């Protein structure tokens, strides 16, 4: 869902359905915070809902066991989005007497289907966009709308029991757009309006929203005594760094301690390079 900003949405409804749809519970009043995630780097929509459960203890009384459906209706300008997610994780649970908080994590249904749906078939002379459309419709994997850009060359290959999204992403980075034949690379991702198979070059060359004259920047909200409502629309509210660095990861990947052997097949020789943490 492009071109939306903080404050553009209104939360209309939030319902939780039991696994077998035998119960429908209005949890809107329990919601403290909702974070909706939509990214060109993700093949499925995700949501995080912070719940303050006072006295009801939904986790035990419903009970919540996973794969419950979460229906969220949000208003944006003149449009209502009816979104459905499926619960796959509950964490950060804190209990103080009858008051408890926890975070419910949900994903679009295809995110769960992707984990147990495999492709094992021959692809004979089909283009990426046609293969993706066929697979999405196959076995009712997804009935969502697909917006796609055209590619140049067809694929002739055997798919060796891959997950759906893994296969799509594999094809994406090897597809050449008809729009710009001297480049390569597509993105497969989901938005609130459906699935997209888009050329990276075409996305980058789109007109910036709302114009080239607008600059998005981060600034503290309490710095200026007088708020500039127009400027506030393009102010980055917050940003974070999920991981700055982790020496353990670097060490385990061999960044500081490794042994490499390079073979020269033509000369029938080899060279050994060694390094360890002490060198650094």
Order of alpha helices (4+ residues) and beta strands (2+ residues): beta-beta-beta-beta-alpha-beta-beta-beta-alpha-beta-alpha-beta-beta-alpha-beta-beta-alpha-beta-alpha-beta-alpha-beta-beta
